[in-house]
Amino acid sequence: MSDEFVVPDYQGRCITNLVPSIYRSLASSLDPSFAGKVDDLLKREGIGESQAGSILPETLDGIDSVVLLVLDGLGYRQLIDRVGQLEHIAQMKLEMVHSVAPTTTACALTSLTTGLAPSRHGLVGYRMRIGSAAIMNTLKWATDRDCSVKVPEPKTLQPHEPFFGLRPMVVTKALYDNTGFTKAHLRNVRTRYWRTLSQIVSTVADLRKENERFIYLYYEGLDTTAHEYGLGDHYERELEFIDYLVGQLMKVIGKNTALLITADHGQVEVLDPPIHLHSEILSKVLYQSGEGRFRWLHLKVGKTDEVASLCERYYGDLCRVLTREEMLEAKLLGPSMQPEVALRLGDVALIATKPVAFYDPCDTGPFELVCRHGALTAEEIEVPLLSSV
């Protein structure tokens, strides 16, 4: 894997700019009055035309409908190594765009649906601080320490209207109905849920017959497979299934409709056990948040500089060590972070640049993860943008 440290291009070719680009494209091909409404809504969120003007392929000119398939966990670099084995995906136009920081599902999917960087929408990690000491898992929408703290309402933590209030049709797994994270990044949309895999294609076919112009479709199987089995045979078999799904979708979407495919993040195989932090560091840590490859340390008062120095000494060859202030100055999570959002961060971050993860006893699951993400290597930050036209 590469050990480069990639800062997301939030103002350019980034997933934050995909949905705004789609709406501008559809508005210009349908109804001039709708185009004005879209511009007003985007400006209300601080999304200027220059931010979203260049991300879509020029071949989308004249297209009046879009199906956007979001594949959880499909990195650009993992795809280009295997695209020749995929009959239908190989026929699509392939470009690269950036995900967001951290490269984790909660941050990236919310950036996709709101058009905003994590600094703006407020979901700043897989696990983040709420209140003075509680840590909330943003996918489960529950605390994993200090359970006496009431979990905030999704609209409180993420106040921005998904899809700018335009209420597209969303097709996603029935398991996610009415969860806190769904309410945070998909509230007030119109939804069709799938329970079997064939229903994905059948549902999209029905919606196109109903003349739905923008359909947002989410599938998580590749990420699930990579976490448990890595990037070997199981991963490639899952990619082959996705390629079959793509072929079936192409058959049913109809004329003048583009199938676009993107992802929330890529993957890195981490074959060694997570690193337990040195006791000299842990003695100054109150608790941790984030994820294994983007680990936040919440520290005792006055220990930030000392801990940052210790982390650099012990782990500087494995990760980038940044204090909260350095993170904000570099705008890694995007521009314009409000003080109440900054409080959700820790004091010192360890952002992996090698295939490692950092252990937190509160951040475990039913099996040891093989593939991970969260950091800012090219394998994690670069995701595909595929177009059928």
MIRO-915863 format. One record per residue (C-alpha): x, y, z. Coordinates in nm, 2 decimals, always signed. Last residue first. Layout:
<node <X Y Z>>
...
//
This chain:
<node <-2.30 +0.70 -2.05>>
<node <-2.28 +0.42 -1.79>>
<node <-2.08 +0.63 -1.55>>
<node <-1.84 +0.53 -1.28>>
<node <-1.70 +0.75 -1.01>>
<node <-1.45 +0.55 -0.82>>
<node <-1.31 +0.61 -0.47>>
<node <-0.97 +0.75 -0.35>>
<node <-0.95 +0.82 +0.02>>
<node <-0.88 +0.46 +0.15>>
<node <-0.63 +0.32 -0.09>>
<node <-0.48 +0.67 -0.13>>
<node <-0.40 +0.68 +0.24>>
<node <-0.61 +0.91 +0.45>>
<node <-0.72 +0.70 +0.74>>
<node <-1.07 +0.55 +0.83>>
<node <-1.05 +0.21 +0.67>>
<node <-1.01 -0.15 +0.77>>
<node <-0.98 -0.49 +0.60>>
<node <-0.92 -0.80 +0.81>>
<node <-1.14 -0.71 +1.11>>
<node <-1.11 -0.93 +1.41>>
<node <-1.45 -1.09 +1.48>>
<node <-1.76 -1.02 +1.69>>
<node <-1.66 -0.65 +1.74>>
<node <-1.43 -0.42 +1.93>>
<node <-1.40 -0.05 +1.99>>
<node <-1.43 -0.01 +2.37>>
<node <-1.09 -0.18 +2.43>>
<node <-0.92 +0.07 +2.19>>
<node <-0.64 -0.07 +1.98>>
<node <-0.46 +0.12 +1.70>>
<node <-0.47 -0.01 +1.35>>
<node <-0.19 -0.09 +1.10>>
<node <-0.13 -0.11 +0.73>>
<node <+0.10 +0.20 +0.72>>
<node <+0.00 +0.57 +0.71>>
<node <-0.23 +0.55 +1.01>>
<node <-0.39 +0.87 +1.15>>
<node <-0.32 +0.90 +1.52>>
<node <-0.52 +1.19 +1.65>>
<node <-0.45 +1.40 +1.97>>
<node <-0.70 +1.60 +2.17>>
<node <-1.03 +1.43 +2.08>>
<node <-1.30 +1.55 +1.84>>
<node <-1.67 +1.61 +1.93>>
<node <-1.57 +1.95 +2.08>>
<node <-1.49 +2.06 +1.73>>
<node <-1.85 +2.03 +1.64>>
<node <-1.96 +2.27 +1.92>>
<node <-1.69 +2.51 +1.81>>
<node <-1.82 +2.52 +1.45>>
<node <-1.60 +2.38 +1.18>>
<node <-1.57 +2.61 +0.88>>
<node <-1.38 +2.41 +0.63>>
<node <-1.33 +2.04 +0.58>>
<node <-1.23 +1.74 +0.79>>
<node <-0.87 +1.78 +0.71>>
<node <-0.89 +2.16 +0.75>>
<node <-0.51 +2.19 +0.81>>
<node <-0.57 +2.44 +1.09>>
<node <-0.84 +2.22 +1.24>>
<node <-0.62 +1.92 +1.24>>
<node <-0.33 +2.11 +1.39>>
<node <-0.56 +2.24 +1.67>>
<node <-0.69 +1.89 +1.74>>
<node <-0.33 +1.77 +1.77>>
<node <-0.18 +1.56 +1.49>>
<node <+0.03 +1.25 +1.47>>
<node <+0.06 +1.09 +1.12>>
<node <+0.10 +0.72 +1.14>>
<node <+0.34 +0.42 +1.14>>
<node <+0.69 +0.58 +1.15>>
<node <+0.57 +0.83 +1.41>>
<node <+0.45 +0.55 +1.64>>
<node <+0.67 +0.55 +1.95>>
<node <+0.84 +0.90 +1.93>>
<node <+0.55 +1.07 +1.75>>
<node <+0.30 +0.93 +2.00>>
<node <+0.53 +1.05 +2.29>>
<node <+0.55 +1.40 +2.14>>
<node <+0.17 +1.42 +2.09>>
<node <+0.12 +1.29 +2.45>>
<node <+0.34 +1.57 +2.59>>
<node <+0.18 +1.84 +2.38>>
<node <-0.17 +1.74 +2.48>>
<node <-0.12 +1.67 +2.85>>
<node <-0.26 +1.98 +3.00>>
<node <-0.59 +1.83 +3.12>>
<node <-0.61 +1.45 +3.10>>
<node <-0.65 +1.33 +2.74>>
<node <-0.90 +1.22 +2.48>>
<node <-0.70 +1.02 +2.22>>
<node <-0.85 +1.00 +1.87>>
<node <-0.77 +0.70 +1.65>>
<node <-0.80 +0.73 +1.27>>
<node <-0.69 +0.38 +1.16>>
<node <-0.86 +0.20 +1.45>>
<node <-1.17 +0.42 +1.46>>
<node <-1.26 +0.74 +1.63>>
<node <-1.28 +0.76 +2.01>>
<node <-1.05 +0.70 +2.31>>
<node <-1.07 +0.75 +2.68>>
<node <-0.90 +0.93 +2.97>>
<node <-0.55 +0.91 +2.83>>
<node <-0.24 +1.02 +3.03>>
<node <-0.14 +0.68 +3.17>>
<node <-0.22 +0.54 +2.82>>
<node <+0.08 +0.72 +2.67>>
<node <+0.34 +0.58 +2.91>>
<node <+0.16 +0.25 +2.89>>
<node <+0.24 +0.23 +2.52>>
<node <-0.06 +0.20 +2.30>>
<node <-0.19 -0.15 +2.21>>
<node <-0.14 -0.20 +1.83>>
<node <-0.42 -0.38 +1.65>>
<node <-0.34 -0.73 +1.55>>
<node <-0.14 -0.77 +1.22>>
<node <-0.31 -0.84 +0.89>>
<node <-0.45 -0.49 +0.82>>
<node <-0.57 -0.50 +0.47>>
<node <-0.66 -0.15 +0.35>>
<node <-1.00 -0.05 +0.21>>
<node <-1.17 +0.22 +0.01>>
<node <-1.43 +0.48 +0.11>>
<node <-1.79 +0.60 +0.06>>
<node <-1.84 +0.46 -0.29>>
<node <-1.95 +0.57 -0.64>>
<node <-2.16 +0.44 -0.93>>
<node <-2.36 +0.64 -1.18>>
<node <-2.62 +0.48 -1.40>>
<node <-2.74 +0.74 -1.65>>
<node <-3.09 +0.75 -1.79>>
<node <-3.18 +0.88 -2.13>>
<node <-3.33 +0.54 -2.22>>
<node <-3.44 +0.29 -1.96>>
<node <-3.32 +0.19 -1.61>>
<node <-3.41 -0.18 -1.65>>
<node <-3.13 -0.34 -1.85>>
<node <-2.85 -0.13 -1.69>>
<node <-2.97 -0.24 -1.35>>
<node <-2.93 -0.61 -1.45>>
<node <-2.57 -0.55 -1.57>>
<node <-2.49 -0.36 -1.25>>
<node <-2.62 -0.65 -1.04>>
<node <-2.40 -0.89 -1.23>>
<node <-2.10 -0.66 -1.16>>
<node <-2.20 -0.66 -0.80>>
<node <-2.19 -1.04 -0.80>>
<node <-1.85 -1.04 -0.95>>
<node <-1.73 -0.79 -0.69>>
<node <-1.86 -1.03 -0.42>>
<node <-1.66 -1.31 -0.57>>
<node <-1.35 -1.08 -0.58>>
<node <-1.39 -1.00 -0.21>>
<node <-1.43 -1.37 -0.11>>
<node <-1.13 -1.46 -0.32>>
<node <-0.89 -1.22 -0.16>>
<node <-0.93 -0.85 -0.05>>
<node <-1.00 -0.92 +0.32>>
<node <-1.23 -1.18 +0.46>>
<node <-1.44 -1.02 +0.74>>
<node <-1.40 -0.65 +0.68>>
<node <-1.38 -0.70 +0.30>>
<node <-1.71 -0.90 +0.29>>
<node <-1.90 -0.64 +0.49>>
<node <-1.76 -0.36 +0.28>>
<node <-1.86 -0.54 -0.04>>
<node <-2.21 -0.61 +0.08>>
<node <-2.32 -0.26 +0.17>>
<node <-2.56 -0.16 -0.11>>
<node <-2.72 +0.18 -0.14>>
<node <-2.94 +0.32 -0.42>>
<node <-3.03 +0.69 -0.47>>
<node <-3.29 +0.73 -0.75>>
<node <-3.32 +1.06 -0.94>>
<node <-3.58 +1.11 -1.21>>
<node <-3.86 +0.89 -1.09>>
<node <-4.07 +0.82 -1.40>>
<node <-4.31 +0.57 -1.23>>
<node <-4.17 +0.31 -1.48>>
<node <-3.82 +0.41 -1.35>>
<node <-3.94 +0.34 -1.00>>
<node <-4.07 -0.01 -1.09>>
<node <-3.74 -0.10 -1.25>>
<node <-3.54 +0.03 -0.95>>
<node <-3.76 -0.18 -0.72>>
<node <-3.72 -0.50 -0.93>>
<node <-3.34 -0.45 -0.95>>
<node <-3.30 -0.42 -0.57>>
<node <-3.57 -0.67 -0.51>>
<node <-3.34 -0.94 -0.65>>
<node <-3.12 -0.89 -0.35>>
<node <-3.38 -0.98 -0.09>>
<node <-3.52 -0.74 +0.17>>
<node <-3.53 -0.42 -0.02>>
<node <-3.66 -0.09 +0.11>>
<node <-3.83 +0.18 -0.08>>
<node <-3.79 +0.53 +0.06>>
<node <-3.91 +0.89 +0.00>>
<node <-3.66 +1.12 +0.18>>
<node <-3.75 +1.31 +0.50>>
<node <-3.45 +1.18 +0.69>>
<node <-3.16 +1.01 +0.50>>
<node <-2.84 +1.12 +0.67>>
<node <-2.94 +1.16 +1.03>>
<node <-3.26 +0.96 +1.03>>
<node <-3.07 +0.67 +0.88>>
<node <-2.81 +0.71 +1.15>>
<node <-3.07 +0.69 +1.42>>
<node <-3.23 +0.38 +1.27>>
<node <-3.58 +0.40 +1.13>>
<node <-3.53 +0.14 +0.85>>
<node <-3.18 +0.02 +0.82>>
<node <-3.26 -0.35 +0.81>>
<node <-3.49 -0.28 +0.52>>
<node <-3.18 -0.23 +0.30>>
<node <-3.18 +0.07 +0.07>>
<node <-3.36 +0.24 -0.22>>
<node <-3.40 +0.61 -0.19>>
<node <-3.64 +0.82 -0.40>>
<node <-3.55 +1.19 -0.39>>
<node <-3.68 +1.43 -0.13>>
<node <-3.57 +1.77 -0.25>>
<node <-3.50 +1.89 +0.10>>
<node <-3.14 +1.98 +0.03>>
<node <-3.06 +1.62 -0.05>>
<node <-3.04 +1.56 +0.32>>
<node <-3.15 +1.86 +0.53>>
<node <-2.87 +1.99 +0.75>>
<node <-2.91 +1.96 +1.13>>
<node <-2.67 +1.66 +1.20>>
<node <-2.62 +1.63 +1.58>>
<node <-2.96 +1.79 +1.66>>
<node <-3.14 +1.63 +1.37>>
<node <-3.02 +1.28 +1.48>>
<node <-3.17 +1.33 +1.83>>
<node <-2.90 +1.33 +2.10>>
<node <-2.81 +1.01 +2.29>>
<node <-2.89 +1.06 +2.66>>
<node <-2.59 +1.01 +2.88>>
<node <-2.63 +0.74 +3.14>>
<node <-2.45 +0.50 +2.91>>
<node <-2.11 +0.65 +3.01>>
<node <-1.93 +0.44 +2.75>>
<node <-2.05 +0.27 +2.43>>
<node <-2.31 +0.53 +2.35>>
<node <-2.58 +0.45 +2.09>>
<node <-2.66 +0.57 +1.74>>
<node <-2.55 +0.22 +1.60>>
<node <-2.38 +0.38 +1.30>>
<node <-2.27 +0.69 +1.50>>
<node <-2.12 +0.50 +1.79>>
<node <-2.13 +0.76 +2.06>>
<node <-1.86 +0.83 +2.32>>
<node <-1.97 +1.00 +2.65>>
<node <-1.73 +1.23 +2.83>>
<node <-1.84 +1.59 +2.83>>
<node <-2.13 +1.58 +2.60>>
<node <-2.10 +1.38 +2.28>>
<node <-1.76 +1.24 +2.18>>
<node <-1.73 +1.05 +1.85>>
<node <-1.72 +0.69 +1.73>>
<node <-1.74 +0.63 +1.35>>
<node <-1.62 +0.98 +1.31>>
<node <-1.70 +1.35 +1.25>>
<node <-2.07 +1.35 +1.21>>
<node <-2.11 +1.73 +1.22>>
<node <-2.26 +1.83 +0.89>>
<node <-2.01 +2.11 +0.84>>
<node <-1.67 +1.97 +0.95>>
<node <-1.78 +1.64 +0.80>>
<node <-1.78 +1.81 +0.45>>
<node <-2.12 +1.90 +0.30>>
<node <-2.31 +1.78 +0.00>>
<node <-2.59 +1.66 +0.23>>
<node <-2.64 +1.31 +0.10>>
<node <-2.28 +1.24 +0.00>>
<node <-2.13 +1.40 +0.31>>
<node <-2.37 +1.19 +0.53>>
<node <-2.25 +0.88 +0.35>>
<node <-1.89 +0.98 +0.40>>
<node <-1.90 +1.06 +0.77>>
<node <-2.10 +0.76 +0.88>>
<node <-1.92 +0.52 +0.64>>
<node <-1.56 +0.60 +0.74>>
<node <-1.28 +0.77 +0.55>>
<node <-1.22 +1.03 +0.82>>
<node <-1.19 +1.25 +0.64>>
<node <-1.38 +1.26 +0.31>>
<node <-1.39 +1.06 -0.01>>
<node <-1.20 +1.17 -0.32>>
<node <-1.28 +1.12 -0.68>>
<node <-1.14 +0.89 -0.95>>
<node <-1.28 +0.83 -1.30>>
<node <-1.42 +0.53 -1.48>>
<node <-1.64 +0.53 -1.79>>
<node <-1.84 +0.21 -1.79>>
<node <-1.77 -0.10 -2.00>>
<node <-1.55 -0.26 -1.74>>
<node <-1.84 -0.24 -1.49>>
<node <-2.04 -0.47 -1.71>>
<node <-1.79 -0.76 -1.77>>
<node <-1.59 -0.74 -1.45>>
<node <-1.25 -0.92 -1.47>>
<node <-1.07 -0.63 -1.63>>
<node <-1.19 -0.41 -1.34>>
<node <-0.97 -0.60 -1.09>>
<node <-0.67 -0.39 -1.01>>
<node <-0.86 -0.07 -1.11>>
<node <-1.13 -0.16 -0.85>>
<node <-0.90 -0.19 -0.54>>
<node <-0.73 +0.14 -0.63>>
<node <-1.07 +0.32 -0.67>>
<node <-1.20 +0.19 -0.34>>
<node <-1.53 +0.01 -0.31>>
<node <-1.62 +0.00 +0.06>>
<node <-2.00 +0.07 +0.05>>
<node <-2.13 +0.07 -0.30>>
<node <-2.34 +0.38 -0.37>>
<node <-2.55 +0.33 -0.68>>
<node <-2.68 +0.66 -0.83>>
<node <-2.96 +0.62 -1.08>>
<node <-3.00 +0.94 -1.29>>
<node <-3.27 +1.07 -1.52>>
<node <-3.28 +1.35 -1.79>>
<node <-2.96 +1.29 -1.97>>
<node <-2.89 +1.55 -2.23>>
<node <-2.54 +1.63 -2.11>>
<node <-2.42 +1.33 -1.90>>
<node <-2.13 +1.27 -2.15>>
<node <-1.96 +1.57 -1.99>>
<node <-1.87 +1.34 -1.70>>
<node <-1.98 +1.48 -1.36>>
<node <-1.74 +1.65 -1.12>>
<node <-1.69 +1.99 -1.28>>
<node <-1.94 +2.24 -1.15>>
<node <-1.99 +2.15 -0.79>>
<node <-1.77 +2.39 -0.60>>
<node <-1.77 +2.66 -0.87>>
<node <-2.15 +2.66 -0.84>>
<node <-2.14 +2.75 -0.48>>
<node <-2.25 +2.53 -0.19>>
<node <-2.30 +2.75 +0.12>>
<node <-2.60 +2.55 +0.24>>
<node <-2.84 +2.82 +0.14>>
<node <-2.65 +2.85 -0.19>>
<node <-2.74 +2.49 -0.26>>
<node <-3.11 +2.55 -0.20>>
<node <-3.12 +2.86 -0.41>>
<node <-2.94 +2.69 -0.70>>
<node <-3.18 +2.40 -0.69>>
<node <-3.48 +2.64 -0.69>>
<node <-3.34 +2.82 -0.99>>
<node <-3.29 +2.49 -1.18>>
<node <-3.65 +2.40 -1.09>>
<node <-3.77 +2.71 -1.27>>
<node <-3.57 +2.62 -1.58>>
<node <-3.74 +2.28 -1.59>>
<node <-3.59 +1.95 -1.71>>
<node <-3.24 +1.94 -1.86>>
<node <-3.09 +2.22 -1.65>>
<node <-3.25 +2.08 -1.33>>
<node <-3.11 +1.73 -1.40>>
<node <-2.75 +1.85 -1.43>>
<node <-2.78 +2.09 -1.13>>
<node <-2.92 +1.80 -0.92>>
<node <-2.65 +1.56 -1.02>>
<node <-2.37 +1.81 -0.95>>
<node <-2.52 +1.89 -0.61>>
<node <-2.53 +1.51 -0.55>>
<node <-2.16 +1.46 -0.65>>
<node <-1.99 +1.76 -0.48>>
<node <-1.94 +1.61 -0.14>>
<node <-1.80 +1.30 -0.31>>
<node <-1.49 +1.50 -0.40>>
<node <-1.35 +1.62 -0.72>>
<node <-1.32 +1.99 -0.63>>
<node <-1.38 +2.21 -0.33>>
<node <-1.34 +1.92 -0.08>>
<node <-1.03 +1.79 -0.24>>
<node <-0.96 +1.55 +0.05>>
<node <-0.61 +1.57 +0.20>>
<node <-0.41 +1.26 +0.10>>
<node <-0.13 +1.13 +0.32>>
<node <+0.10 +0.90 +0.11>>
<node <+0.19 +0.56 +0.26>>
<node <+0.10 +0.36 -0.05>>
<node <+0.00 +0.00 +0.00>>
//
